[in-house]
Amino acid sequence: MALDIKAGEAYTIRRQVFKIFGAAFHVYDPAGAVVGYCRQKAFKLREDIRIYTDETCATEFIVIKARSIIDFSSTYDVTLPDGTSLGTLRRKGLSSTFFKDSWQVFAPGGEHLADLKEDSGFMAVLRRLHEVVALFSPQRFTLARVGGAPVAAYRQHFNPFIYRLSIATFADDPDLDDLMILAAGCLIAAIEGRQSGG
């Protein structure tokens, strides 16, 4: 299976197709090896995303949990399986619904570290109005430190049948754990991918 992994891309997330209830996706490393797997249950009132090391689902390595059932500006806690906090991801509800998708990334202590934003506001609006635009102009996100340089880039691949998202990292950041960067990508794949009907 060709994943179209470009230089600098640390992870590729590929969502399983033809799954009637729930969703499932694999996480690949730069060599194309599976390093993570998620199987989401359908009809859950509160989002609870668990990333495992493989399809056996025997060993978890990231847990992403929504804080509440109904939350316009959804907040997700990202932890290790033992409960150690990696940080928090909060969706900016109004902006994400009507303009472009925006998320805030917080440290375990609550410090606002970075922002994850869809790259083009104009194209984001067009994608919401016409599904064809979303098909031919896939989403791209940039994760940047507050008032600082970009840390990572997320690109959705052009493919009408398979949802695929790649994550490129630019430099190690002492405050942003690599697993937090991956968790943001998994959340995009789970939430944004579902909204687009994939």
Secondary structure per residue as TSV (DSSP state, phi and psi in degrees):
chain	resnum	aa	ss	phi	psi
A	1	M	-	360.0	121.4
A	2	A	-	-81.2	127.7
A	3	L	-	-104.0	-8.3
A	4	D	-	56.4	50.7
A	5	I	-	-84.9	123.1
A	6	K	-	-96.0	160.7
A	7	A	T	-57.0	134.2
A	8	G	T	92.8	-10.6
A	9	E	E	-83.7	120.4
A	10	A	E	-84.2	-32.8
A	11	Y	E	-141.9	150.9
A	12	T	E	-128.9	128.8
A	13	I	E	-109.2	125.6
A	14	R	E	-124.5	121.3
A	15	R	E	-87.0	135.4
A	16	Q	-	-64.6	139.1
A	17	V	S	-100.7	163.8
A	18	F	S	58.7	38.2
A	19	K	-	-105.9	117.1
A	20	I	S	-71.5	-48.9
A	21	F	S	-116.7	132.6
A	22	G	S	78.8	-165.5
A	23	A	E	-149.5	157.8
A	24	A	E	-145.9	142.2
A	25	F	E	-144.7	156.4
A	26	H	E	-109.0	150.2
A	27	V	E	-115.1	128.0
A	28	Y	E	-114.6	148.7
A	29	D	-	-88.4	-179.8
A	30	P	T	-60.5	-22.8
A	31	A	T	-87.2	-3.6
A	32	G	S	89.1	9.7
A	33	A	-	-86.3	143.9
A	34	V	E	-71.9	124.0
A	35	V	E	-119.3	-3.3
A	36	G	E	-161.9	154.4
A	37	Y	E	-147.8	138.9
A	38	C	E	-132.6	132.3
A	39	R	E	-122.5	110.0
A	40	Q	E	-91.5	140.6
A	41	K	-	-85.8	143.8
A	42	A	T	-78.4	157.6
A	43	F	T	62.5	30.8
A	44	K	-	-87.5	133.5
A	45	L	S	-73.1	-35.0
A	46	R	S	-120.3	125.4
A	47	E	-	-60.8	131.3
A	48	D	E	-143.2	96.8
A	49	I	E	-103.2	123.2
A	50	R	E	-120.3	123.6
A	51	I	E	-99.5	124.8
A	52	Y	E	-106.0	166.1
A	53	T	S	-73.9	-23.5
A	54	D	S	-161.4	-176.3
A	55	E	T	-70.1	-13.1
A	56	T	T	-70.7	-17.8
A	57	C	-	56.9	31.5
A	58	A	-	-87.3	-31.0
A	59	T	-	-127.4	116.2
A	60	E	E	-82.5	151.4
A	61	F	E	-134.9	-12.7
A	62	I	E	-142.7	139.1
A	63	V	E	-123.4	129.9
A	64	I	E	-123.7	115.3
A	65	K	E	-125.2	133.8
A	66	A	E	-73.1	143.6
A	67	R	S	-76.5	-29.2
A	68	S	-	-142.2	166.7
A	69	I	S	-73.1	-53.0
A	70	I	S	-115.7	116.9
A	71	D	-	-151.6	109.8
A	72	F	T	-58.9	-42.1
A	73	S	T	-104.6	78.6
A	74	S	-	-55.3	136.6
A	75	T	E	-118.7	130.5
A	76	Y	E	-123.5	127.2
A	77	D	E	-90.8	132.4
A	78	V	E	-110.9	122.5
A	79	T	E	-135.3	164.8
A	80	L	-	-80.9	165.1
A	81	P	T	-56.6	-28.6
A	82	D	T	-82.6	2.3
A	83	G	S	96.5	-5.0
A	84	T	-	-63.1	125.1
A	85	S	E	-75.9	134.0
A	86	L	E	-99.1	-21.4
A	87	G	E	147.3	-168.2
A	88	T	E	-135.7	142.9
A	89	L	E	-116.2	126.8
A	90	R	E	-124.0	123.9
A	91	R	E	-81.1	133.9
A	92	K	-	-83.4	99.1
A	93	G	H	-56.7	-53.3
A	94	L	H	-64.0	-48.9
A	95	S	H	-61.8	-43.5
A	96	S	H	-69.6	-27.1
A	97	T	H	-81.1	-41.6
A	98	F	H	-110.3	-17.0
A	99	F	S	-123.3	-105.5
A	100	K	-	-122.1	150.4
A	101	D	-	-63.4	129.3
A	102	S	E	-138.6	137.7
A	103	W	E	-131.8	149.1
A	104	Q	E	-109.8	140.4
A	105	V	E	-113.8	126.1
A	106	F	E	-117.3	146.2
A	107	A	-	-71.4	164.6
A	108	P	T	-54.3	-31.1
A	109	G	T	-84.6	-1.9
A	110	G	S	101.7	-3.0
A	111	E	-	-70.7	132.6
A	112	H	E	-74.6	107.2
A	113	L	E	-92.7	-43.2
A	114	A	E	-154.0	167.6
A	115	D	E	-126.5	138.7
A	116	L	E	-112.9	115.5
A	117	K	E	-131.6	143.1
A	118	E	E	-64.3	139.0
A	119	D	S	-68.1	-44.5
A	120	S	-	-116.0	116.4
A	121	G	H	-64.5	-41.8
A	122	F	H	-61.9	-48.3
A	123	M	H	-68.3	-32.9
A	124	A	H	-61.6	-43.5
A	125	V	H	-64.1	-43.9
A	126	L	H	-62.2	-37.7
A	127	R	H	-62.8	-35.6
A	128	R	H	-73.7	-28.1
A	129	L	H	-84.2	-34.1
A	130	H	-	-137.6	119.0
A	131	E	H	-62.3	-28.2
A	132	V	H	-63.2	-37.9
A	133	V	H	-62.8	-42.6
A	134	A	H	-61.9	-34.3
A	135	L	H	-67.6	-44.8
A	136	F	H	-92.4	-10.5
A	137	S	S	-134.3	78.0
A	138	P	-	-60.7	157.3
A	139	Q	-	-66.4	147.3
A	140	R	E	-134.8	139.9
A	141	F	E	-126.8	151.7
A	142	T	E	-124.7	131.7
A	143	L	E	-102.2	118.2
A	144	A	E	-132.2	145.5
A	145	R	E	-61.9	150.7
A	146	V	T	-60.5	117.9
A	147	G	T	67.3	18.1
A	148	G	S	-133.4	-160.5
A	149	A	-	-82.9	157.8
A	150	P	E	-62.2	143.7
A	151	V	E	-107.8	-37.1
A	152	A	E	-154.1	158.7
A	153	A	E	-128.8	141.4
A	154	Y	E	-120.4	127.3
A	155	R	E	-128.7	129.5
A	156	Q	E	-84.7	137.2
A	157	H	-	-82.5	152.9
A	158	F	-	-78.1	108.4
A	159	N	-	-164.5	117.1
A	160	P	S	-73.8	-10.9
A	161	F	S	-112.5	-27.8
A	162	I	-	-127.3	129.3
A	163	Y	-	-82.7	122.5
A	164	R	E	-137.9	133.9
A	165	L	E	-132.3	129.3
A	166	S	E	-110.0	148.6
A	167	I	E	-122.9	120.5
A	168	A	E	-108.6	132.8
A	169	T	E	-107.0	142.2
A	170	F	-	-97.4	-36.4
A	171	A	S	-162.5	152.4
A	172	D	-	-67.1	135.2
A	173	D	-	-116.1	124.7
A	174	P	S	-64.7	-20.8
A	175	D	S	-102.1	-16.6
A	176	L	S	-110.5	107.6
A	177	D	-	-64.0	142.0
A	178	D	H	-57.5	-35.1
A	179	L	H	-68.8	-28.0
A	180	M	H	-68.9	-38.5
A	181	I	H	-65.2	-42.1
A	182	L	H	-65.6	-41.7
A	183	A	H	-59.7	-38.8
A	184	A	H	-61.5	-40.1
A	185	G	H	-66.1	-40.6
A	186	C	H	-63.8	-37.2
A	187	L	H	-67.4	-41.1
A	188	I	I	-60.3	-45.4
A	189	A	I	-62.2	-39.0
A	190	A	I	-76.6	-45.0
A	191	I	I	-88.0	-55.0
A	192	E	I	-66.8	-42.0
A	193	G	H	-60.9	-40.1
A	194	R	H	-66.8	-38.1
A	195	Q	H	-65.5	-32.3
A	196	S	T	-82.1	-0.7
A	197	G	T	87.4	8.0
A	198	G	-	-81.4	360.0
